[in-house]
Amino acid sequence: MTVEQICQIGKVKISDENIAIINQYKDYIIPWLSSDEFKNNYAKKEFPPLINPAKLDYEGSDPAHAWVLNLPLPAFYDFLVFGSHAVGLHGAMIGFFALCGVTRKVMALRGGQQRI
């Protein structure tokens, strides 16, 4: 199976960066795409995962790689909240989450740098 075929299956834009990422994981991708589990459960999804999500260790995963490989969110996430300035996320929502016992991880992007 070629990188171009993998990109076609996963609907991944062909670029030097994406090809490098796919080549890095090719030994995991090819058996997964050939498996019955992929064919029965994931092949018809709009953006099928290129690596078996059940066998992933999300700790320390590179977000850019997860994006290119169409990896789903980890099972321990129930939902994500996106927002902007002045929409109540830093006051009302955080208080509401605390009352509901929701744990949170906040990630902000400012000036091209990631803060966690």
PyMOL commands that set and color helices and strands:
alter all, ss='L'
color gray80, all
select helices_A, chain A and resi 3-10+16-34+36-41+53-55+63-68+89-100
alter helices_A, ss='H'
color red, helices_A
select strands_A, chain A and resi 108-110+113-115
alter strands_A, ss='S'
color yellow, strands_A
deselect
rebuild
show_as cartoon
